[in-house]
Amino acid sequence: MALSNCAKLLNNYLKKNNFNIPEGDVADLRTAVEQKKLDLEKQGKTFDSFIPGSASIREKDAFFADLIQEYFNDLSVEPQSEKVSRFLLYKYIAELEGNSEYLKKFYPKAPKSVRDIKAYKASIFKTGDTFGLQPVEAVLDSELKIMSAAFFQRVRELTNAEDPFELLRSNNVIGKTKDIDFVTGQEIERDLKFGEAVLLELFNFISILRSKTGQKLSSAMTESITGNKEVHQVARAYMETVIAPTFYHQKSYGKNVGIVDNAPKITIKKYRVQELQQAWLEKQKQDKRSNFDASKVTGDEAFVTLLSENMSSNHGSPTERQTLARKIYNKFMQSMDWRDADTIVRQHKEQVVGSLPEASAEKGSAQFRLPNVLEFKDGKAWKRVNDLIGGHVAFTEVIHRGITESSKEIGMTKKFGPDYATTFARLKKAVETGQLIDDPLDYSGTFNIQDYKTGNFFDKKYAKAANEYVEHLMNPWIGENIDTSVWTSILGVARNLQVFKLGSGLITQIADLGSFWTVARNRIQSKNSVLKSLTGFDFKGTKAERKMFASAFVDMNEVLVADLHDRFRLIDHGGMGGVSKIGDKAVKGSSWLAGAVLKMTWFTQWNRVASIGATSFVTRDIGDLIKSKTAWEKLQPEQKYNFQKYGFNEYEYNSLLSAGDNALDPSGRFNIFGYQVFIRENKNLYNNNEVRKMINIVNDLAETMIIKPSAIDQATVGFFSRPGTVKNQAFRAFSQFKTFLVAHSRKLLMQQYRTMNQQIKNKQFVDLIVNGAHLFVPIMILSYSVVQLKQIIAGKNPYTDLGTVVNEMMQYTNIIPFIGDMYWQNGGEDLYKIATLKDGEKTPRSGISVVDFLKYFAGPTVQDFESFTRAFLELGSAGVLQIKGRDRDAASIFKQSVSRFSRTFQGLDPFANMWMTKAVWRSLTYDAFLEYFDPIRYNRAKRRLERRAMDERANGELYNWVFKDLGLAD
């Protein structure tokens, strides 16, 4: 029987790339190719018409690479890691070529080098300039969401907990446990808490699987060492949904890993190591150890002893473990990166295995026995080391870090292969020079961004930021250990203290409803109720079930409302690696206070409600499409774009309709879990990419409805500085409140501008007016409401003058973010006032100083720095005048200094900024302090403010109608 053209294409591809696959598997691959051919012919395409210009790499090759990638997910096949990496690299470049051609639609006059830079940026950041492309950021985000959701879902199934999130946060005491004090050597009894018990069970599972070859996962988790059923089931859920899938996935791509490689990792802080050393030396002196000489003892003795005693015996003899521990100590004290421990362990293994005779039993035994990562004896040993050199870490934080790290490993492996660092280096070389590192003849494509000078300023900066983003993912220790230097600690604390200024954030965030409405009506083309989605009245089930449903699309910490939750990335948590105890405590303490302020003002809770509501709304509309079986050709252009943006085309869309009720929950929403089961049951027709794409589609819309900055927005407000550096931390401190504005403009305004610009070209003026109304009317209405609500809560009457209202709306809300925040406060307000002058009114003073410009442009950090500086200078001036005998002048300037210090500290005091406490707290503290220190200036300012308050009220009353009715006027 003659082969079809599709079969010939597949055979040629397998032959060219030296694949040796059984004929039965090749037949399955041919079926998938034939299906793809039919799908293409419906669109008037062929394999050879995909991409012009490349002699060796075409989109069909990228499609074949996808098929082979799925084939390798079968663990019976052991591919070579280099071969897999090469295929993924070719696929990546093929996608870049296709996206560069696609961008002609948006940039018809731009040269190819400019389009190539934009395509490269879009292949890493979620920018929207995509056509079937899965950016690195989107892949990692979707893997994180689906893994965390699977974990919560499994916890609920195994424990029957109505709210698995609350179960994980409880951390109750479940009993007692005995341990050995490392310094004193004495046995101690202490409380065993829920989180620690889960980790003990988890390490026990890993130990069983590690020690017994061929041990099944299910049989390794049959017995509980703590005797607590809930603890055992949570550990089992984490093993089944995080550790095991990560291990199997890495193995399927040819990576040499073990089950223990994805166990929880230790943290390390330099000051904790130093405290351990001091306690250890003091104990040796007290015991009068015979061989102890304080002048000769090296600083690493305590650390080396601690680590070597708690390491797994798989690392070798006690002497070998001590040698390994000393290497780890030396590296740790330089970098403070826990990953360095794993690197040193792998290097040690390579040296030992490489020194043994080839094809010997001893070599094979060492290859299996020696770990790839730092391995501990058991869970108690892990906790003992972590507590002494890293400090206490909350259980939810350990879980979150583990899921984040595991999902990153899967995502990076999917994009770049098992050795993703090497593959990414080859990709950069390919796109910058037009050739691969190993063999220039392998690649003769036309895609390259070697001529950076031809791009505009932002394109070049974004391309550089994209590279640094990926490199930071591969080596993120600097960002995690942001408090490893004095300056980064100071800036981190400053950033955290500035978050206190968002004390009235709940009121301000009502303006989010404007973007919610705009996306719902314009981009989704929905007629469903926005209010019902936010309040949850369109959901059948409990609040816990609603959170569970949204967990595949909303960040784990946001659903938990945990300490790490931070929608705008304002808070610096200083996760690991304090150089000093004071620095570590300052960063940790200020981050806790910042998080507490956001919680107490309902800022964080609003984020969760709004985010879940946005996710609910999007999935409701997708569910409506599935229920009504709306055909692809009947979708509106905006709806098609939402799907096509992430490569979800007609063939993939039909999979949703085929899934039918399987992809719906009881409320009629799109159910990602049911859809995932359907895809797996029909894996001969589809691959798991459909699930990942759907998560990205829902996320993209929901995170535009309730604006959440992406990596590209964070790069922008960091002025494209390298992540984790002092420079980056400084820029973030100055511009942290601008992240939302950048994201709002990029995600909403620019997208609407494109749509409306196209409507002008097509002379669709009615649609243009409707789109404009959807964009501006709800934001204007909500901005007006926010401004007036602030007046009422402040005890003032609502504004009656239209000009004053517009001025306040432009200044304090996000009608036009960049204008409102950067232009309006830097002269635009004066220009507006001049334009609205009434007859007989004087022209306001215009102009702005450099300091004032920096205050508004660079953020409140500069303003506070300037206030503190002036206060210190005034204090110094008062001292000089006192020495010269000018007591009266000295006293006056001293009072100014005290007043300035007080006002600045007031801006950093959370109770003085939270809307529910600031009036009472300020009157009891700062007002009383200023009145005592400088009664004349205080009373003068008080009379001035009262006169202004009376002038601003139409009826001359001191309080508005709400407060008057409460009896406060008396």
FILOMI-932935 format. One record per residue (C-alpha): x, y, z negated. Coordinates in steps of 0.1 Angstrom, whole numbers, plus 5000, padded with zeros to 4 digits. Layout:
<papas>
XYZ...
</papas>
This chain:
<papas>
500050005000501450335011502050594984500050924984501851254987501451314950502950974941505951044964506451384947506451214913508850944925511251204939511151394907511851084886514650974909516251324911516351334873517550974867514450854849513950484844510350434834508350114835505950084865502850064843503650404828504450554861500950454873499450654844501550954854500450924890496850934879497451264861499251404891496351314914493951484890496151794891496151794929492351784930492152074906494652274927492852214959489652354944491652674940492952664975496552584964499052304969502152204949504452374975502552704974503152774937506252984937508153134966511953194964513352904945514952614963515252384933512652474907508952504914505852504892505252144902508452054884507252234853504052024855506051704859508151804829504951834809503951484819507351344809507251544776503951364768505451034778508251084753505851134725505550744726508150634700508950324720510950544743514250694731515250974754518551144754518251474737520351644764518051524791514951644773516551984767517452024803513851944815512452194790514952454801513952404838510252424828510852754809512652914838509952794862507352964840509353284840509453284878505753244880505053514855507353754872505353704904502153744885503254084871503154224907499454264900500054514873503354664885503154664923505854914928508254794902511454614914511854254906514554314880512054524860509354254863511853994853512554184820508854214813508353854820511153754797509853964769506353814774507753464772508853524736506453794722502653794723502354094745499554004768501654014800501153644804499753414830499453054817502553124796502853004760505153264743507553134716505753344690502353204700503652844699505052884664501953054651499552784665501752504651501752674617497952724617497052374628499452214604498252414574494652354584495251974587496851974553493952154536491451924555493251614543493451734507489751784508489051444523491251264498490351454466486751534474487551894462484952144474487652414476491052264482492652614480491552664444492852314436496352404449496352724430495252584396498652434385497152304353499052104327498351734333500551584307504051574292507451474308510951424295514051574310517751624302519051974295522052004318524052234296523452074262522851714274519951684250516651514259513751764260509951714263507951974282504652024300504151864333502152084356500152004386502552144412505651974398503751644395502851664432506551714441507551414419505051204439506351344472509951264465508950914454507250854487510350974506512650754484510650444492510650514530514350604529515450294511513450024529513949984566510649934585508550044555505150164566503950504556500650374542502350114520504850364506502050574492500150304473501350364438501350674417504250754394502351024375499150834370497051134381494851054411494451414423498151474422498851154441496351244468497651594473501151454477499851194501498051474522501351674525503251354535500651264561500151604577503551784573506551564566505651254587504351444618507451664618509751354616507851164643507751464666511451534663512251164669510051164700512251434715515351234708516551424677518451214651516551284619515451104588512251124568514051304540515051584564511751774559511551734521511252064500514452264500516152434470516552804466519752974454520453304437524053414430523253564396521553244386524753054395526753294375524453254345524752884347528552914348528653134317526352894297528452604308531752754298530252864264529152504258532552364266534152614241531652514214532252144220536052204219536551974249540051834247540951894283539252234284541352544291539152844299542053014318542352714342538752624347537452734381534052904384532552614404532852354378529252394365527752404399529752114412528851904382525151994384524851924421526951604422525151444393521751514409522651414444521451084459523950804457523550784495526051064497528750834485530850774453530951024424534251154438532851194473529751374459531951614439533951694470530751764490529251974461532452194460532152254498528552344494529352584465532052764485529652814514526752904492528553184475529353344509525953314526523353214499521653014526520152684516520552564553524352574549524052274525522452074552525052184578527952074555526251744548525851674586529451774592530551534564528551254580530051314614533551304600532950984581531150804609533750934635536650784614535250434615535950174642533550184672530849914674531649804638529049704612530649954588530050234613526450134618525850114581527350454575525250604603522050474586523150524549524650874550521951154549521651424575520651684548521251744511519351464494518451434457517951134434514351214428511851504422513151574387516751614400515451854427513552064401516552064377518852204403516352444417515452584383519052644373520352804405517252934421514653014394510952924392509052914425505252884426503952554439501852724466505052904477506852574480504052434501503852744523507652744529507552374537504752404562506352714578509752544582508252224596505952404620508952614632510952294638508152144659507452474678511152534686511652174696508652194720509952514736513752444737514252074729515951894699519052114700517152434704520052664695522152534724519252534748518352894740521952994745521852824780518553004787520053344779523053264801520753144829518453454830521353694825523653554852521353344874523153024866523352754839526352714816527252354825526852334862526052644883524752424911521952294888520152624891519752844921516653034910515953404916514953494881517453694862517654004840521354064843520954424854519554574822520254924835517454904860514754874833513255154813514255224777511555014760511854714784515554694776514954734739512154474739514254224758517054264732514554244704513153924719516553754718517153864682513653744672514453384684517953394669516453504636514053214638517052974642519053144615516653334592518653334560519353714561515653794562514853544535517753674513517054044520518054134485521654004489523154354489522654664467521254874495518754624508517554574472517154944467515354984500513154684493512054824459511455164476509154994502507254804475506655114454505355294485502655034488501055194457500055474479497555244495495455244463492455374482492955124510489554954506487755264517490155334546489854974559486155024566487455174598488454824608484854774618485455004647487954774664485854474653482854624672484954724703486454384708483154204702481254414727483954484753486354194754484153914743480954044758479053914728475553994717475853814683475554004650478854154637477354204602476153834599479753714608481353934582478853844554478753474563474953464568475353284601477352994585475752674572477652574541479452704511482052984509484752714504483652544536483752874555487352924543488152564553486652624587488752944593492052784580493152684615493153044626493853244595497253254577497453014547498253294522495453504535492953234529494453164495494753534486498153434473501053654461502853634495499853764514500654084532498654184563500954464575504254314563504554614539505854424509509454294506509353974485513053914484512353544485515853414478519353514469519553794444523153914439522354054405519753984379518554344378518254364416516354034418514054134390513454474405512554334439510354054425508754284400507954564425506654314450504354164423503054514414502454594450500554274456498554334424497554694435496354554468494354294450492854524423491754774449490054494469492454564498493554194500490054054495488754274523491454144546490353784539486653854544487254054576489753804590487453504583484553704597486453784629487453424634483853324627482553564653484953444681484353074674480553144674480753284709482953004722480452764706477652944725479452884758479852514749476152474739474852644769477352464792478252794809480152714840483552874846482353074876479553224855481953374830482453754829485953874841486753984806485853634792487953454818490853684810490653584773491153214783493653264812495853484791497153174774496952934804493452804796492152784832489052614847490352254842491052314805487852514801485852214815487352004787485452224762482252154780482951784782483651774745480151914739478851854704482151694694483752044696480952214675480452244637476952234621476652614625477252584662480752724662483752594681485352334658489052294665489251964646486551794666488051924698491451784688489951444683488251454717491551554734493351264717490651014727491051134763494851174764494951024799493151334811494551604788497451674765497651844731498552174747494752254750494352254712497352484708496152724735492652744719494252844686496153124704492953244722490953264690493853424671494553684697490953804697490453784659493753964652492654244675489254274659490954314625494254454636497354244625500754344637502754094658506454044660506754294688505054564666507454494637510354524661509054854673508655014638512054874630513455074659514654744675517254684649518454334641516154164617517554114582520154394583520354694561519654914591516454714598515454744561515955114561513855174592511054954578511155154546510755474565508155354590506255074572502955264573503255294611503054924619499254924620499255224643501555064667499554744668496254934671497555124701499054824718496354574712493254794716493955124732496355004759494154714768491054934770493055184791493854914816490254804819488955154822491655254847490554954869486955064866487855414879489655264909486655044916484255344911482455144884481455464865478555324846480755044832483455304825481055504803479855194785483355084778484355424766481355444743482155094729485755214721485155554706481655574692481955314664485355444654484055804653481055694632483055494608485755754605483156014597481755774570485155714555485956084552482656164536482855864512486255984500484756314492481956154471484255924452486556224445483556404429483156654457480256734480480256594515481756824542479157044560481457224584481957024616485457164623486657064588485156714593486956664626490156784611489956534582488956254606491956314628494356344599493256054577491755784600492755604632490655754660493855814680496555664659499755814674498156154678496556144644499656034626502556184644501356474664498356604644500356654612503356804630501657114645498556964662496457064632497557424634496857424671493357294664492657554638493757834661491457704688488457704664489058044648485958244640485658614645487558804619489658504607493358534604495758314625497158034603500858004597502457774623505657594626507157304607510457234590512756944598512156804563508356824568508656654601510656374585508056344558505256284582507156094609509455874588506955804560506555864523509955714514511656024528509256254511509856084477513556084483513456454491511356524459513756334437516756504452515256854447514356754411517856644403519356954419516957174399517956984367521657044375520957414382519157444349522257304332524557544349522357844340522257724303526057714302526158074315523758184288520858254311518358064289515258214303516058124339517357784328514057704310511957804341513957584365514057304340510257314339510057304377512356994376510156814351507056904370508556774402509656454386506256404371504456454404506756214422506455944396502655994398502855904435504555574425502255484397499655224408497155334382497455694394496655584429493955324426490555474433488955324403491555434377493355744390490956014376491055884340494755774341496056104355494056304330495456094301499056094313500456324339498056614334498556604296502356574301502456874325500157074302502457014273505657094291504557394312501157514300501257844319502057684353499557394346496657634337497457854367497357554390494157424373492357764378493457774414492157424421488857494404488357814425489157614456486657344446483957614440484657774474484457444492480957364478478057514495475957544463478857644441478557344418481557174405480356814410478456654439474956524436476056174425478256284397475756554387473056294382475356094361475556384337479156464344478456824353478056894316
</papas>
